[in-house]
Amino acid sequence: MREVVLDTETTGLDVHNGHKIIEIGALEIINLVPSGRTLHLYINPERDIDEEAIKIHGITQEFISNKPTFKQIAQEFLDFIKNDQLVIHNASFDLAFLNSELRQSGFQTISEDKVIDTLKIARQKFPGAQASLDALCRRFQIDNSHRELHGALTDADLLASVYVELKGGLQPDLQFNEVAIEDNVNTKDFQSSFVNRKHRSVRRHEPTKDELNNHSQFLKLITDPIWYHSE
């Protein structure tokens, strides 16, 4: 099954105040295994970036000024995600921005039923615990030491690892040779060989005479056992 893990960075936090997407990072996973295909786009929002947002992701107006607009990259983005399930952390935030940009650019929006929200999954599995991406990386011992600033592709990569853990982790002996894999991905990448186990003959389990004798002597040490009482 193909899924796309996705993250965005924006000019600010409120889509209703005209804030825009400035970075999209996405990576393809098939049966929970990254295929190696990624999409990484920087986007000119044609507006200012909030100072607080820059502190989070480090993307400045100067850096983004010569990048394409969302309308110019929209088809490339849609071609990558296709109609497959999206995996997003705090999906309501990213989806609101994506659909606003798609709507303004004249494209069809993304339906909520095509999105898996890992924040909701984490809160259901670990009620009361911190559920940020950093907190989940700590919980699952995923190395995020390189995440000094938020970055869409970096965060999507970390989220893919978190998503696998939230789904129960990879099954090392699970075979996918019966599964049809899309896009010419080699099915051997998803198969693991069975462990060669040394054959051992069946061991007898009946007690020896010494074991029976020891057991009988032990029972005599029990005071007033219930099995000596008549019904």
C-alpha positions in Angstrom: 0.0 0.0 0.0 1.4 3.4 -1.0 1.2 6.3 1.5 2.8 9.8 1.4 4.2 11.3 4.6 4.0 15.0 4.4 4.9 18.2 6.2 4.8 21.9 5.4 6.3 25.2 6.7 4.4 28.4 6.5 4.7 32.2 6.8 2.7 32.1 10.0 0.1 30.2 12.0 -3.2 31.5 10.7 -4.4 30.6 7.3 -7.4 32.9 7.7 -5.1 35.9 8.0 -3.6 35.1 4.6 -0.6 33.1 5.7 0.9 30.9 3.0 3.0 27.7 2.5 6.7 28.3 1.9 8.0 24.7 2.0 6.6 21.2 1.3 8.4 18.0 2.2 7.0 14.6 1.3 8.2 11.1 1.0 6.7 7.9 -0.3 6.3 4.8 1.8 5.1 1.4 0.5 3.9 -1.1 3.1 5.5 1.2 5.7 8.9 1.1 4.0 10.4 4.3 2.5 10.8 3.8 -1.3 13.4 6.5 -1.6 11.1 8.8 -3.6 10.8 12.3 -2.1 9.4 15.7 -3.0 11.0 18.8 -1.6 9.7 22.2 -2.7 10.4 25.8 -1.6 7.6 28.3 -2.5 7.5 32.0 -2.9 4.5 33.1 -0.8 4.4 36.6 -2.3 4.0 38.0 1.2 6.1 38.7 4.3 7.1 35.9 6.7 6.4 36.4 10.4 9.5 36.8 12.6 8.2 34.1 15.0 7.8 31.7 12.0 11.4 32.4 10.9 12.6 31.4 14.4 10.9 28.1 13.9 12.0 27.1 10.4 14.8 29.6 9.6 13.4 30.4 6.1 13.9 34.1 5.2 12.3 36.4 2.7 15.5 36.7 0.9 15.9 33.0 0.4 12.4 32.4 -0.8 12.0 35.5 -3.1 13.2 33.7 -6.2 11.3 30.5 -5.7 8.2 29.5 -7.8 4.7 30.3 -6.5 2.4 27.6 -5.2 0.3 27.8 -8.5 3.5 27.0 -10.4 4.3 23.9 -8.3 0.8 22.7 -7.6 0.6 20.1 -10.4 4.0 18.7 -9.5 2.7 18.3 -5.9 -0.5 16.7 -7.0 1.3 14.3 -9.3 3.5 13.2 -6.4 0.7 12.5 -3.9 -1.7 11.1 -6.5 -4.8 9.9 -4.8 -3.0 8.0 -2.0 -3.3 8.4 1.7 -1.4 11.3 3.3 0.2 10.9 6.7 0.5 14.2 8.5 1.2 15.3 12.1 -1.5 17.7 13.3 -3.2 17.3 9.9 -5.8 20.0 10.4 -3.1 22.7 10.3 -1.3 21.5 7.1 -4.5 20.5 5.3 -6.1 23.9 5.9 -3.1 25.6 4.3 -2.8 23.1 1.4 -6.5 23.3 0.6 -6.4 27.1 0.8 -3.5 27.2 -1.7 -5.1 24.6 -4.0 -8.4 26.5 -4.0 -6.8 29.8 -4.8 -4.8 28.2 -7.6 -7.9 26.6 -9.2 -7.2 23.0 -8.2 -9.4 20.4 -6.4 -8.9 20.3 -2.7 -7.8 17.3 -0.6 -10.5 15.4 1.2 -10.1 14.8 5.0 -10.7 11.1 4.5 -7.5 10.9 2.5 -5.5 12.0 5.6 -4.1 10.1 8.6 -3.4 12.3 11.5 -0.5 10.9 13.6 -1.2 13.5 16.4 -4.7 11.9 16.9 -3.3 8.4 16.9 -0.6 9.3 19.4 -3.1 11.0 21.8 -5.3 7.9 21.6 -2.5 5.5 22.3 -0.8 7.6 25.0 -3.5 9.7 26.6 -2.1 12.6 28.7 1.4 12.2 27.3 3.2 14.8 25.1 2.4 14.1 21.5 4.7 16.5 19.6 7.0 15.1 17.0 10.0 15.6 19.2 8.2 13.9 22.1 7.3 10.9 20.0 10.9 10.7 18.7 12.1 10.5 22.3 9.4 7.9 23.1 10.4 5.6 20.2 14.2 6.4 20.5 14.3 7.9 17.0 17.4 10.1 16.5 16.3 13.7 15.9 19.5 15.4 17.0 19.9 16.9 13.5 16.5 18.8 13.9 17.8 22.1 15.1 15.1 23.9 13.1 11.9 22.7 11.6 12.3 21.6 8.0 9.5 20.0 5.9 11.5 17.1 4.5 13.4 16.5 7.7 10.2 16.4 9.7 8.5 14.2 7.1 11.4 11.7 7.4 11.1 11.7 11.2 7.4 11.4 11.0 7.7 8.3 8.7 9.7 6.6 11.5 7.2 7.7 14.1 4.3 6.5 12.0 5.8 3.0 11.7 6.1 2.8 15.4 2.6 4.0 16.0 1.4 1.3 13.6 3.2 -1.3 15.8 6.6 -1.4 14.2 7.9 -3.4 11.2 7.4 -7.1 11.3 10.8 -8.6 10.4 9.4 -12.0 9.4 6.4 -10.6 7.5 6.5 -11.5 3.8 5.3 -9.2 1.1 5.9 -11.4 -1.9 2.2 -11.8 -2.5 1.6 -8.0 -2.5 1.5 -6.0 -5.8 4.0 -3.1 -5.4 3.5 0.0 -7.5 5.9 2.1 -9.4 8.4 -0.7 -10.1 9.6 -0.9 -6.5 11.5 -4.2 -6.1 9.5 -6.5 -4.0 12.8 -8.0 -2.7 13.2 -4.8 -0.7 10.2 -5.8 1.4 11.1 -9.5 2.0 13.2 -11.0 4.7 14.4 -14.5 4.7 13.4 -16.9 7.5 16.0 -17.5 10.1 17.8 -20.8 9.7 17.0 -22.6 12.9 18.9 -25.7 14.1 16.7 -28.8 14.1 16.3 -30.3 17.6 14.8 -33.7 18.3 11.6 -33.8 20.5 12.5 -34.0 24.2 10.7 -36.5 26.4 8.7 -34.9 29.2 7.6 -37.7 31.5 9.1 -37.5 35.1 11.8 -39.8 36.2 11.5 -42.1 39.2 13.7 -39.8 41.3 11.5 -36.8 40.3 8.4 -38.8 41.3 9.9 -39.8 44.6 11.0 -36.2 45.4 7.6 -35.0 44.6 6.0 -37.6 46.9 8.3 -36.6 49.8 7.5 -32.9 49.3 3.8 -33.5 49.5 4.3 -35.2 52.9 5.6 -31.9 54.2 2.3 -30.1 53.6 0.2 -30.0 56.7 -3.4 -31.1 56.3 -3.6 -31.0 52.4 -7.0 -30.6 51.0 -6.7 -33.6 48.7 -6.6 -35.9 51.8 -10.1 -34.7 52.9 -13.0 -37.0 51.9 -15.9 -35.4 50.2 
